[in-house]
Amino acid sequence: MKRLIELHAPPVYMLEEFRRYCSLQRDQGALASLLVYLRRRGGWVQLNQIWREQGPASGGPFWNQTTLINKLEKLERLGVVSMERRILPSPRAEAKKKTNTFYRLNPATPLYPHIYGMLKIYKEGPDKYSSQLVEDPLDRLNQLASKSERGDPVVERELEVAMELIGEVFHVGGEEVGRMIKERMARKGQVARAESKRPP
């Protein structure tokens, strides 16, 4: 029964469960890094690739594959990520096939628009920007998502500042930033493509 509730949970319930799950994390960085990683990848990512890029071989935050899988499965139960299993040919023997697991961040989750809110962007040089996790990134994510659900006007002002920052990074005006955002949303299926072509 709890599994069914998690899979079909309304946004408010999902946020409460996610917040409770975050409170159990001894280190917020690992889970936050995983969410940012999936957000940057945008689409489906094979589990083996996630492990390669988030595990110790690439200097990632996960030292144990079981821990990574447990977090992905919990996020999937909460509806934060989606999981899909595909049967693909084995790279070592084309006649053999094996089941591969893929994950992606769920664009419908109320957390999705605020994932990058866990990052702070700083300027390294005249035309070079970098980012790193803020202190207590999961607390920051929950705060932004909760404000958005309540329609907090502060979030709107933060989005305006974010658009200004995008304009500075890419050296484009406000209309171009709006077009870039709508095109990205259209590619992710969040708005119709015809709508993305309208002037902001």
C-alpha positions in Angstrom: 0.0 0.0 0.0 2.8 2.4 0.9 4.4 1.7 -2.5 1.2 2.7 -4.3 0.8 5.9 -2.3 4.4 6.9 -3.2 3.9 6.2 -6.9 0.7 8.2 -7.1 1.5 10.8 -4.4 0.3 14.4 -5.0 3.0 17.1 -5.1 2.5 18.2 -1.5 2.8 14.6 -0.1 5.8 13.9 -2.3 7.6 17.0 -1.0 6.9 16.0 2.6 8.2 12.5 2.0 11.2 13.8 0.1 11.9 16.3 3.0 11.7 13.4 5.5 14.1 11.4 3.3 16.5 14.3 3.1 16.5 14.6 6.9 18.0 11.0 7.1 21.0 11.9 5.0 24.2 12.2 7.0 25.9 13.9 4.0 23.6 16.0 1.8 26.3 16.3 -0.9 25.9 12.8 -2.4 22.2 13.0 -3.0 22.4 16.6 -4.1 25.2 15.8 -6.6 23.1 12.9 -8.0 20.1 15.1 -8.6 22.2 17.8 -10.3 24.0 15.1 -12.4 20.6 13.7 -13.6 19.3 17.3 -14.3 22.4 18.1 -16.4 22.1 14.9 -18.4 18.5 15.7 -19.2 17.3 12.3 -20.5 17.7 8.6 -19.8 21.0 7.5 -18.3 22.1 3.9 -18.0 22.8 2.8 -14.4 26.3 1.6 -15.3 27.1 5.0 -16.7 25.7 6.7 -13.6 28.0 4.5 -11.5 31.0 5.3 -13.7 30.5 9.0 -13.5 29.3 9.2 -9.9 31.4 6.5 -8.4 35.0 6.6 -7.2 36.5 6.0 -10.6 35.5 9.5 -11.7 35.9 11.1 -8.2 32.2 11.0 -7.6 30.5 11.1 -4.2 29.5 7.4 -4.2 32.0 4.8 -3.0 29.5 1.9 -3.0 27.3 1.0 -5.9 24.6 -0.5 -3.6 24.3 2.9 -1.9 23.8 4.6 -5.3 21.2 2.0 -6.3 19.3 2.3 -3.0 19.1 6.1 -3.4 17.9 5.8 -7.0 15.2 3.3 -6.1 14.0 5.5 -3.2 13.9 8.5 -5.5 11.9 6.4 -8.1 9.4 5.4 -5.4 8.9 9.0 -4.5 8.4 10.0 -8.1 11.5 12.2 -8.2 13.1 10.0 -10.9 11.7 7.6 -13.5 13.1 4.1 -14.1 13.0 2.1 -17.3 14.4 -1.4 -18.1 15.4 -2.2 -21.6 16.7 -5.4 -23.2 19.7 -4.6 -25.2 22.3 -6.8 -27.1 25.4 -7.6 -25.0 28.4 -5.6 -26.1 30.6 -8.8 -25.7 28.3 -11.2 -27.6 25.7 -9.8 -30.0 23.6 -13.0 -29.9 23.1 -12.5 -26.1 20.8 -9.9 -24.7 20.8 -8.4 -21.2 18.4 -6.2 -19.3 19.8 -2.7 -18.7 18.3 -0.2 -16.2 18.0 3.5 -17.1 17.0 6.5 -14.9 16.1 10.1 -15.6 14.9 13.0 -13.5 11.1 13.3 -13.7 10.3 16.7 -15.3 6.8 16.6 -13.6 8.1 16.7 -10.1 7.9 20.0 -8.3 11.5 19.7 -7.4 12.7 19.6 -11.0 12.7 23.4 -11.7 14.7 24.1 -8.6 17.5 21.5 -8.9 20.0 24.1 -10.0 19.0 26.2 -7.0 21.4 23.9 -5.0 24.3 25.4 -6.9 26.1 28.7 -6.6 27.7 30.1 -9.7 31.0 32.1 -9.4 33.2 33.7 -12.0 36.7 32.3 -12.5 37.8 34.6 -15.3 36.5 37.1 -17.8 34.4 34.6 -19.7 34.6 31.5 -17.4 32.0 30.5 -14.9 31.9 27.5 -12.5 29.5 26.2 -10.0 29.5 24.2 -6.7 26.9 23.0 -4.2 25.7 25.5 -1.7 25.9 24.6 2.0 23.1 22.2 3.0 21.9 21.9 -0.7 19.0 19.6 0.1 17.6 22.1 2.6 17.9 24.8 -0.1 16.1 22.6 -2.6 13.2 21.8 -0.2 12.9 25.5 0.7 12.6 26.6 -3.0 10.1 23.8 -3.9 8.0 24.6 -0.8 7.9 28.3 -1.7 7.0 27.6 -5.3 4.1 25.4 -4.1 2.8 28.2 -2.0 3.2 30.7 -4.8 5.9 32.7 -2.8 6.7 36.0 -4.7 10.3 35.6 -3.6 10.7 32.7 -6.0 9.5 34.9 -8.9 12.1 37.5 -8.0 14.8 34.7 -7.8 13.7 33.5 -11.3 14.1 37.0 -12.6 17.6 37.2 -11.2 18.4 33.8 -12.7 17.3 35.0 -16.1 19.5 38.0 -15.7 22.4 35.8 -14.8 21.8 33.6 -17.9 21.8 36.7 -20.0 25.2 37.7 -18.6 26.7 34.3 -19.0 25.6 34.0 -22.6 25.8 37.7 -23.5 22.2 37.8 -24.7 19.2 40.0 -24.0 16.0 39.2 -22.0 14.0 38.1 -25.1 16.7 35.7 -26.2 16.9 34.2 -22.7 13.2 33.6 -22.8 13.4 32.0 -26.2 16.3 29.7 -25.0 14.3 28.7 -21.9 11.2 27.9 -23.9 13.1 25.9 -26.5 14.7 23.8 -23.8 11.3 23.3 -22.2 9.9 22.2 -25.6 12.7 19.7 -26.1 11.9 18.2 -22.7 8.2 18.0 -23.6 7.2 20.6 -20.9 5.5 22.9 -23.4 4.3 22.5 -27.0 6.8 23.4 -29.7 4.5 25.9 -31.3 4.3 27.7 -28.0 8.0 27.8 -27.6 8.3 29.8 -30.9 6.1 32.6 -29.6 7.9 35.7 -28.5 8.3 35.8 -24.7 
